[in-house]
């Protein structure tokens, strides 16, 4: 296998930190049925303040309106 082919495969597999954060937040939101605040909300599960979660959701383009199915395994 050529070096270029290996690099292409690696680039397809590598997940960026932003993608991993987006996926983790989306899965947590789905697990909490999109409840952000409160003792059982997504922010509490993630260990961050509600305002921080809202900021990250905005930064990462996460909203309930544009959610895609997230497979939790």
N, CA, C and O atoms as a MOPAC input file, in Angstrom:
PM7 MOZYME 1SCF
protein

 N      0.84900 1    -1.17300 1     0.00000 1
 C      0.00000 1     0.00000 1     0.00000 1
 C      0.89900 1     1.24100 1     0.00000 1
 O      1.91000 1     1.29700 1     0.70000 1
 N      0.51100 1     2.21000 1    -0.78500 1
 C      1.30700 1     3.43400 1    -0.88400 1
 C      1.07700 1     4.33400 1     0.32000 1
 O      0.04400 1     4.26600 1     0.98600 1
 N      2.05900 1     5.17100 1     0.58000 1
 C      1.99500 1     6.11000 1     1.70600 1
 C      0.79800 1     7.04600 1     1.56900 1
 O      0.13800 1     7.35100 1     2.56200 1
 N      0.51200 1     7.50100 1     0.36300 1
 C     -0.60600 1     8.41000 1     0.11400 1
 C     -1.94600 1     7.74300 1     0.45300 1
 O     -2.85200 1     8.37000 1     1.00300 1
 N     -2.04000 1     6.45200 1     0.10700 1
 C     -3.26800 1     5.71100 1     0.40500 1
 C     -3.47100 1     5.57400 1     1.91600 1
 O     -4.58400 1     5.72300 1     2.41900 1
 N     -2.38100 1     5.28900 1     2.62900 1
 C     -2.46600 1     5.17100 1     4.08600 1
 C     -2.86700 1     6.50000 1     4.72500 1
 O     -3.69900 1     6.52600 1     5.63300 1
 N     -2.28700 1     7.59000 1     4.26200 1
 C     -2.63100 1     8.91000 1     4.80000 1
 C     -4.09500 1     9.23600 1     4.56300 1
 O     -4.75300 1     9.81000 1     5.43100 1
 N     -4.61100 1     8.87400 1     3.39100 1
 C     -6.02100 1     9.13100 1     3.08100 1
 C     -6.93200 1     8.35100 1     4.02800 1
 O     -7.93000 1     8.88500 1     4.51100 1
 N     -6.59200 1     7.09700 1     4.29200 1
 C     -7.38100 1     6.26900 1     5.20500 1
 C     -7.35100 1     6.84000 1     6.61500 1
 O     -8.38400 1     6.90900 1     7.28100 1
 N     -6.18100 1     7.24500 1     7.06900 1
 C     -6.03400 1     7.80700 1     8.40900 1
 C     -6.85600 1     9.08600 1     8.54600 1
 O     -7.51900 1     9.28700 1     9.56400 1
 N     -6.82100 1     9.94900 1     7.53300 1
 C     -7.56800 1    11.20300 1     7.58100 1
 C     -9.07400 1    10.94900 1     7.65200 1
 O     -9.79600 1    11.72300 1     8.28100 1
 N     -9.55300 1     9.89200 1     7.02700 1
 C    -10.97200 1     9.56500 1     7.06200 1
 C    -11.39400 1     9.05400 1     8.43700 1
 O    -12.53600 1     9.25300 1     8.85000 1
 N    -10.48100 1     8.40100 1     9.14000 1
 C    -10.78400 1     7.78800 1    10.42400 1
 C    -10.63900 1     8.77700 1    11.57800 1
 O    -11.37800 1     8.69800 1    12.55900 1
 N     -9.70900 1     9.68800 1    11.46800 1
 C     -9.41500 1    10.62200 1    12.55200 1
 C    -10.61200 1    11.53800 1    12.81100 1
 O    -11.18600 1    12.11600 1    11.88800 1
 N    -10.96500 1    11.65100 1    14.07000 1
 C    -12.06000 1    12.51700 1    14.48600 1
 C    -11.44100 1    13.73800 1    15.15300 1
 O    -10.56100 1    13.61100 1    16.00400 1
 N    -11.90200 1    14.91400 1    14.76300 1
 C    -11.37100 1    16.11700 1    15.38700 1
 C    -11.95500 1    16.27200 1    16.78500 1
 O    -12.98200 1    15.67700 1    17.11300 1
 N    -11.29500 1    17.06900 1    17.59100 1
 C    -11.78100 1    17.34100 1    18.93900 1
 C    -13.16400 1    17.97400 1    18.87800 1
 O    -14.03200 1    17.65800 1    19.69100 1
 N    -13.36800 1    18.86300 1    17.92000 1
 C    -14.67000 1    19.52000 1    17.76200 1
 C    -15.76000 1    18.50700 1    17.42800 1
 O    -16.86300 1    18.58400 1    17.96900 1
 N    -15.46200 1    17.56000 1    16.54400 1
 C    -16.43600 1    16.52300 1    16.19200 1
 C    -16.75500 1    15.63900 1    17.39100 1
 O    -17.91000 1    15.27600 1    17.61500 1
 N    -15.72900 1    15.29600 1    18.15700 1
 C    -15.93300 1    14.45700 1    19.34000 1
 C    -16.77400 1    15.19300 1    20.37300 1
 O    -17.66200 1    14.60100 1    20.98600 1
 N    -16.50200 1    16.48200 1    20.57000 1
 C    -17.27400 1    17.27700 1    21.52900 1
 C    -18.73100 1    17.39400 1    21.08000 1
 O    -19.64600 1    17.25100 1    21.89200 1
 N    -18.94500 1    17.65300 1    19.79300 1
 C    -20.30300 1    17.76600 1    19.24500 1
 C    -21.06700 1    16.45900 1    19.45700 1
 O    -22.21800 1    16.47200 1    19.89300 1
 N    -20.43300 1    15.34900 1    19.15200 1
 C    -21.07700 1    14.04300 1    19.29300 1
 C    -21.41300 1    13.74700 1    20.75600 1
 O    -22.50000 1    13.25400 1    21.05900 1
 N    -20.48400 1    14.04700 1    21.65500 1
 C    -20.69800 1    13.78500 1    23.07800 1
 C    -21.83700 1    14.63400 1    23.63000 1
 O    -22.67300 1    14.13600 1    24.38400 1
 N    -21.87500 1    15.90000 1    23.26200 1
 C    -22.95200 1    16.77800 1    23.72900 1
 C    -24.28500 1    16.32600 1    23.16500 1
 O    -25.27500 1    16.27500 1    23.89500 1
 N    -24.33300 1    15.99600 1    21.87800 1
 C    -25.59800 1    15.52600 1    21.27200 1
 C    -26.10800 1    14.25600 1    21.94600 1
 O    -27.29900 1    14.14100 1    22.23400 1
 N    -25.21700 1    13.31000 1    22.19700 1
 C    -25.63900 1    12.06100 1    22.85000 1
 C    -26.16500 1    12.33900 1    24.25800 1
 O    -27.16300 1    11.75500 1    24.67900 1
 N    -25.49700 1    13.22600 1    24.97400 1
 C    -25.94200 1    13.57100 1    26.32100 1
 C    -27.29600 1    14.26300 1    26.27200 1
 O    -28.16100 1    13.98000 1    27.10100 1
 N    -27.49300 1    15.16000 1    25.32100 1
 C    -28.78600 1    15.83600 1    25.17800 1
 C    -29.89800 1    14.82500 1    24.85200 1
 O    -31.00500 1    14.93000 1    25.38000 1
 N    -29.60900 1    13.87200 1    24.00700 1
 C    -30.62400 1    12.86000 1    23.68600 1
 C    -30.94000 1    11.99800 1    24.90300 1
 O    -32.09700 1    11.64800 1    25.13400 1
 N    -29.91300 1    11.65600 1    25.68300 1
 C    -30.13200 1    10.83900 1    26.88100 1
 C    -30.99900 1    11.57200 1    27.90400 1
 O    -31.75300 1    10.94100 1    28.64600 1
 N    -30.89300 1    12.90300 1    27.94500 1
 C    -31.68100 1    13.70000 1    28.89000 1
 C    -32.94600 1    14.24600 1    28.23800 1
 O    -33.63300 1    15.08900 1    28.81300 1
 N    -33.25100 1    13.76000 1    27.02900 1
 C    -34.40700 1    14.22300 1    26.26600 1
 C    -34.38400 1    15.73700 1    26.08100 1
 O    -35.40800 1    16.41400 1    26.17800 1
 N    -33.19600 1    16.23700 1    25.81600 1
 C    -32.94500 1    17.65000 1    25.52200 1
 C    -33.23500 1    18.57300 1    26.70000 1
 O    -33.49800 1    19.76100 1    26.51000 1
 N    -33.18700 1    18.03600 1    27.90600 1
 C    -33.26900 1    18.86900 1    29.11000 1
 C    -31.84400 1    19.34600 1    29.39200 1
 O    -30.94000 1    18.53900 1    29.60800 1
 N    -31.65800 1    20.65800 1    29.38600 1
 C    -30.32000 1    21.22200 1    29.55000 1
 C    -30.01100 1    21.49400 1    31.01300 1
 O    -28.94000 1    21.13400 1    31.50000 1
 N    -30.94500 1    22.13000 1    31.71600 1
 C    -30.70600 1    22.57200 1    33.09500 1
 C    -31.29500 1    21.59500 1    34.10500 1
 O    -31.96600 1    20.62600 1    33.74900 1
 N    -31.02300 1    21.87800 1    35.36700 1
 C    -31.57100 1    21.06800 1    36.45000 1
 C    -30.61300 1    19.97400 1    36.87800 1
 O    -29.59500 1    19.73200 1    36.22900 1
 N    -30.94400 1    19.32500 1    37.96100 1
 C    -30.03800 1    18.31700 1    38.53100 1
 C    -29.83600 1    17.08700 1    37.64200 1
 O    -28.83000 1    16.38900 1    37.77100 1
 N    -30.78000 1    16.82000 1    36.74800 1
 C    -30.66900 1    15.65800 1    35.87100 1
 C    -30.48700 1    16.06300 1    34.41400 1
 O    -30.59600 1    15.23200 1    33.51300 1
 N    -30.20900 1    17.34100 1    34.18800 1
 C    -30.04900 1    17.85500 1    32.83200 1
 C    -28.68200 1    17.55800 1    32.24400 1
 O    -27.78500 1    17.05500 1    32.92100 1
 N    -28.54800 1    17.88000 1    30.97300 1
 C    -27.30900 1    17.60500 1    30.24800 1
 C    -26.11900 1    18.35700 1    30.84000 1
 O    -25.02300 1    17.80400 1    30.92700 1
 N    -26.32000 1    19.60200 1    31.24400 1
 C    -25.20300 1    20.38000 1    31.80300 1
 C    -24.64900 1    19.70800 1    33.05700 1
 O    -23.43400 1    19.62200 1    33.23300 1
 N    -25.52900 1    19.23600 1    33.91900 1
 C    -25.08500 1    18.56100 1    35.14100 1
 C    -24.33700 1    17.27200 1    34.80600 1
 O    -23.31000 1    16.97100 1    35.41400 1
 N    -24.84500 1    16.52400 1    33.85400 1
 C    -24.17300 1    15.27900 1    33.45600 1
 C    -22.79700 1    15.53700 1    32.86600 1
 O    -21.87100 1    14.74600 1    33.04700 1
 N    -22.67400 1    16.66200 1    32.15200 1
 C    -21.39700 1    16.99800 1    31.53500 1
 C    -20.45100 1    17.69600 1    32.51000 1
 O    -19.26400 1    17.85600 1    32.22700 1
 N    -20.98600 1    18.10900 1    33.66200 1
 C    -20.16100 1    18.76500 1    34.66200 1
 C    -19.81200 1    20.20100 1    34.31800 1
 O    -18.76700 1    20.71100 1    34.72100 1
 N    -20.70700 1    20.85900 1    33.55900 1
 C    -20.48100 1    22.25400 1    33.18700 1
 C    -21.72700 1    23.07500 1    33.51700 1
 O    -22.80500 1    22.52800 1    33.75000 1
 N    -21.55900 1    24.39200 1    33.53200 1
 C    -22.69200 1    25.27500 1    33.79800 1
 C    -23.62400 1    25.29500 1    32.59800 1
 O    -23.21300 1    25.06800 1    31.46000 1
 N    -24.89300 1    25.57300 1    32.88400 1
 C    -25.90300 1    25.64400 1    31.83400 1
 C    -25.50500 1    26.65600 1    30.75200 1
 O    -25.64000 1    26.38700 1    29.55800 1
 N    -25.01500 1    27.81600 1    31.18300 1
 C    -24.63700 1    28.85600 1    30.22100 1
 C    -23.46900 1    28.39500 1    29.33500 1
 O    -23.40200 1    28.74400 1    28.15700 1
 N    -22.56700 1    27.61900 1    29.90500 1
 C    -21.44200 1    27.09400 1    29.12300 1
 C    -21.94100 1    26.09800 1    28.08800 1
 O    -21.47400 1    26.09200 1    26.95000 1
 N    -22.88500 1    25.26100 1    28.48100 1
 C    -23.44500 1    24.29300 1    27.54000 1
 C    -24.16700 1    25.01200 1    26.40900 1
 O    -23.99500 1    24.64900 1    25.24500 1
 N    -24.97100 1    26.02500 1    26.72500 1
 C    -25.65400 1    26.78800 1    25.67800 1
 C    -24.64400 1    27.42800 1    24.72400 1
 O    -24.84800 1    27.43100 1    23.51000 1
 N    -23.54800 1    27.97400 1    25.27900 1
 C    -22.52200 1    28.59400 1    24.44300 1
 C    -21.89200 1    27.56400 1    23.51200 1
 O    -21.72400 1    27.82200 1    22.32000 1
 N    -21.54700 1    26.40700 1    24.04800 1
 C    -20.91600 1    25.35900 1    23.22300 1
 C    -21.88100 1    24.82000 1    22.17600 1
 O    -21.48000 1    24.51800 1    21.05100 1
 N    -23.15600 1    24.69900 1    22.54800 1
 C    -24.14900 1    24.25000 1    21.57500 1
 C    -24.22200 1    25.23000 1    20.40900 1
 O    -24.27800 1    24.82200 1    19.24800 1
 N    -24.22000 1    26.51600 1    20.72200 1
 C    -24.26900 1    27.53200 1    19.66700 1
 C    -23.00100 1    27.47100 1    18.81300 1
 O    -23.07200 1    27.51500 1    17.58500 1
 N    -21.85300 1    27.37100 1    19.46200 1
 C    -20.56800 1    27.32300 1    18.76400 1
 C    -20.47600 1    26.11800 1    17.82900 1
 O    -19.92400 1    26.21500 1    16.73200 1
 N    -21.02000 1    24.98300 1    18.27200 1
 C    -20.93000 1    23.74700 1    17.50400 1
 C    -22.12000 1    23.52600 1    16.56900 1
 O    -22.17700 1    22.52500 1    15.85400 1
 N    -23.07000 1    24.46400 1    16.57700 1
 C    -24.22600 1    24.35000 1    15.68700 1
 C    -25.22300 1    23.29400 1    16.11200 1
 O    -25.87600 1    22.67500 1    15.27200 1
 N    -25.34300 1    23.08600 1    17.40700 1
 C    -26.26500 1    22.07400 1    17.92600 1
 C    -27.54200 1    22.75300 1    18.37500 1
 O    -27.51600 1    23.66200 1    19.20300 1
 N    -28.65800 1    22.30900 1    17.82500 1
 C    -29.96800 1    22.76500 1    18.29800 1
 C    -30.95600 1    21.62900 1    18.09300 1
 O    -30.74200 1    20.74200 1    17.26700 1
 N    -32.01200 1    21.66800 1    18.83500 1
 C    -32.99600 1    20.58800 1    18.73500 1
 C    -33.62400 1    20.55200 1    17.34600 1
 O    -33.98700 1    19.48500 1    16.85000 1
 N    -33.74900 1    21.71300 1    16.72700 1
 C    -34.36300 1    21.79700 1    15.40300 1
 C    -33.53700 1    21.09300 1    14.33100 1
 O    -34.09700 1    20.53100 1    13.39000 1
 N    -32.20700 1    21.12000 1    14.46600 1
 C    -31.37600 1    20.51700 1    13.42100 1
 C    -30.70400 1    19.23300 1    13.87400 1
 O    -29.69700 1    18.82100 1    13.29600 1
 N    -31.23900 1    18.60800 1    14.88300 1
 C    -30.61400 1    17.38300 1    15.39000 1
 C    -30.75500 1    16.25900 1    14.37700 1
 O    -31.75100 1    16.16000 1    13.66000 1
 N    -29.75200 1    15.43400 1    14.33800 1
 C    -29.76700 1    14.23200 1    13.52500 1
 C    -29.81100 1    13.04700 1    14.47000 1
 O    -29.38400 1    13.16200 1    15.61900 1
 N    -30.31600 1    11.91800 1    14.01500 1
 C    -30.34100 1    10.75100 1    14.91500 1
 C    -28.94900 1    10.40700 1    15.40500 1
 O    -28.00100 1    10.31800 1    14.62500 1
 N    -28.84600 1    10.21700 1    16.70400 1
 C    -27.57900 1     9.84200 1    17.30900 1
 C    -27.74200 1     8.42500 1    17.83600 1
 O    -28.66200 1     8.13900 1    18.60100 1
 N    -26.84900 1     7.54800 1    17.42400 1
 C    -26.92400 1     6.15700 1    17.85200 1
 C    -26.15800 1     5.99900 1    19.15300 1
 O    -24.94200 1     6.18200 1    19.18700 1
 N    -26.85800 1     5.66300 1    20.21400 1
 C    -26.20200 1     5.38900 1    21.50000 1
 C    -26.07700 1     3.88800 1    21.63200 1
 O    -27.05900 1     3.15500 1    21.50900 1
 N    -24.87400 1     3.44400 1    21.88000 1
 C    -24.63800 1     1.99900 1    21.96000 1
 C    -24.28600 1     1.58700 1    23.33900 1
 O    -24.05400 1     0.40400 1    23.58900 1

